[in-house]
């Protein structure tokens, strides 16, 4: 007949991962208890906890990064506008030079 079906990997939403990781950080339950409550492996809980702790500082620097990114995008748009203008001038000069 057929081969035994492979079990699909479950994917969890970022919100679910954050909820489980926050619960692990709180220390009110053991990792094993949290894992059992949410039907995930205890190692997965500890990985999410570690990711949350490592990424927490980025939440406070995101505003600075966003501002720098916005400034960069504005400068880029200005440069593209200048390139377009110069290309139009170049085409106009080429046409004029052919008439001479």
N, C-alpha and C positions, 0 to 999 in steps of 0.2 A: 504494500500500500504506500502511504506517504511517509515522509520523514516527520518526526515529532516537531511540533511547531515551536519555534524559538519565542521566548517571552519578549515582549516589547519593553524597551526602556521607558520608564516613566519620566516625564519632564514636569518640573514644578515651576510655578510662576515665581518671579522675583519677590512678589509680595509674600508668598508662602515661605520662601527661603528666609526672608528677613524676619518673619514672625517666629519661625523655629529658632533662628540664630539669636534673636532677642531673648527668647525664653531660656536658651542655653546660657546666655550672659547673666541673666538674672540670678541664676544659682539656686532657685527655689526647688528645682527637680534635678535629678541626675541626668546625664546624657542618655542613659539607657531608658529611663522613664519617658523622657521627651521623645526619643526615637519610637518607643512603643505607642505613645499617644498619637503620633502622626504617621505611623506605618512607614518609617524610613530607617535606614541602618544607622547605628550610633556613630560610625565613622563619618557618615555624611553630615550628621548634625555638627560634629566637631569641625569639619571642613567649612561649613557655612558660618559657624561661629568665628573661625579664624579669618575668613574672607571679610566678614562684617567689621571685625576689629581692625584689620589692615586697611580697609577702605574708608573707615569713619572720618579720618582727617581730610579726605578729599571733599567731603560735604561742606567744609568750612572754607575751602579754597576755590570752590566751583565759581563763586561770584567773580573772583579776580580773573579766572580763566575765561569766563564768558565775556567779560568786558574786553579783554585782550583779543579774543576771537572776533568780537563785533568790530573792533577797530581795524583788525587785519582784513576782514571782509570788506569794510568800507574803502580801505586803501586799495585793495585789489580791484574793486568795482571802478574806482577812479582811474586806475591804470589801464583797465580794459577799455574804458571810454576814450582815453587818450590814444590808445593804439588804434581804435576804430577811426578816430578823427584823422590820425596821421595816414592811415591806409587810404581814406577817401581823398586826402590832399595829394597823395602820391599818384593815385589813379587819374585825378584831374590834371596833374602836371604831365603825366605820360600822354594823355589825350591832346593837351595843348602843344606839347613838343612835336607831336606827329603832324600837326597842322602847319608848323613853321617850316 
